[in-house]
Amino acid sequence: MTLAQRINIDKREFMKREYIQSALAFIDKHHRSSRIHLGWEPNGGIDLSFSNWSKFPLYQCDFGQGKAKYFQIPQIIFDGLILILPTLNKDEVEIHMTLNEQHAQLLSVELF
């Protein structure tokens, strides 16, 4: 099972009717006292944004000079962006995370 498939299964298991109802009840109760919105604040915010490109056929695209041998995203300075990208090996994905330095250090301590 691929990472993307596992994430989708976990998401479906978590997003049950009761959870959605409780989230809506929370929003209804607090909508006047705090700002809750859909969106993402990419610079200095407290949000995380995930974008899964793992099923997009980047390595099958031919723009006239043959198929890509490597795909790279440009450097970005957003805070809290996590990209799930395909690789040449269809059983693997690449994870790119943009975090502020303090959060990156904390994550490094947790992982290693």
C-alpha positions as CSV (number, residue, x, y, z in Angstrom):
1,M,0.0,0.0,0.0
2,T,1.4,3.4,-0.9
3,L,1.7,6.3,1.5
4,A,-1.0,8.2,-0.3
5,Q,-3.4,5.3,-0.1
6,R,-2.7,4.9,3.7
7,I,-3.3,8.7,4.2
8,N,-6.6,8.4,2.4
9,I,-7.7,5.4,4.4
10,D,-6.7,7.1,7.7
11,K,-8.5,10.3,6.6
12,R,-11.7,8.4,5.9
13,E,-11.5,6.5,9.2
14,F,-11.0,9.8,11.1
15,M,-13.6,12.0,9.3
16,K,-16.7,10.3,10.6
17,R,-20.1,11.9,10.9
18,E,-19.7,12.5,14.7
19,Y,-16.4,14.3,14.2
20,I,-17.7,16.6,11.5
21,Q,-20.8,17.4,13.6
22,S,-18.6,18.2,16.6
23,A,-16.5,20.5,14.5
24,L,-19.6,22.3,13.1
25,A,-21.0,22.6,16.6
26,F,-17.7,24.1,17.8
27,I,-17.7,26.6,14.9
28,D,-21.3,27.5,15.6
29,K,-20.6,28.1,19.3
30,H,-17.4,30.1,18.8
31,H,-17.9,31.8,15.5
32,R,-18.4,35.2,17.1
33,S,-15.5,34.9,19.6
34,S,-12.7,33.8,17.4
35,R,-11.6,33.7,13.8
36,I,-12.0,30.3,12.2
37,H,-11.5,30.1,8.4
38,L,-10.6,27.9,5.6
39,G,-7.2,28.8,4.2
40,W,-3.6,28.9,5.0
41,E,-1.3,31.6,6.3
42,P,2.0,30.8,4.6
43,N,4.2,33.3,6.4
44,G,4.6,33.0,10.1
45,G,1.3,31.3,10.7
46,I,0.4,28.3,12.8
47,D,-1.2,26.4,9.9
48,L,-0.1,23.3,8.1
49,S,-1.0,22.7,4.5
50,F,-0.7,19.4,2.7
51,S,-0.6,19.0,-1.0
52,N,-0.5,15.5,-2.4
53,W,0.9,15.3,-6.0
54,S,1.9,11.6,-5.7
55,K,-0.6,10.3,-8.2
56,F,0.1,13.1,-10.8
57,P,2.1,11.5,-13.6
58,L,5.0,13.9,-13.6
59,Y,7.5,11.3,-14.8
60,Q,5.3,10.2,-17.7
61,C,4.9,13.7,-19.2
62,D,7.0,14.4,-22.3
63,F,7.4,18.1,-23.2
64,G,9.3,17.4,-26.4
65,Q,12.7,16.3,-25.1
66,G,11.7,13.0,-23.6
67,K,10.3,12.1,-20.2
68,A,11.6,13.7,-17.0
69,K,14.5,12.0,-15.2
70,Y,14.1,14.2,-12.1
71,F,11.5,16.6,-10.9
72,Q,12.3,19.4,-8.5
73,I,10.2,22.1,-7.0
74,P,11.7,25.6,-6.7
75,Q,12.8,26.8,-3.3
76,I,10.0,28.4,-1.4
77,I,9.9,30.3,1.8
78,F,6.4,29.4,3.0
79,D,6.0,28.1,6.6
80,G,4.1,24.9,7.1
81,L,3.8,23.5,3.6
82,I,4.1,19.8,3.1
83,L,4.2,18.4,-0.4
84,I,3.9,14.7,-1.2
85,L,5.6,14.2,-4.6
86,P,6.0,11.2,-6.9
87,T,9.3,9.6,-7.7
88,L,10.5,7.4,-10.6
89,N,9.9,4.4,-8.3
90,K,6.1,4.1,-8.2
91,D,6.3,2.5,-4.7
92,E,7.9,5.6,-3.2
93,V,7.1,9.2,-2.6
94,E,9.2,12.3,-1.7
95,I,8.1,14.5,1.2
96,H,9.1,18.2,1.1
97,M,8.4,20.2,4.2
98,T,8.9,23.9,4.7
99,L,9.0,24.8,8.4
100,N,10.4,27.7,10.3
101,E,13.8,26.9,11.9
102,Q,12.5,26.3,15.4
103,H,9.9,23.9,14.2
104,A,12.4,22.1,12.0
105,Q,14.7,21.6,14.9
106,L,11.9,20.2,17.1
107,L,10.9,17.8,14.3
108,S,14.5,16.7,13.9
109,V,14.8,15.9,17.6
110,E,11.6,13.9,17.4
111,L,12.7,11.9,14.3
112,F,16.3,11.3,15.1
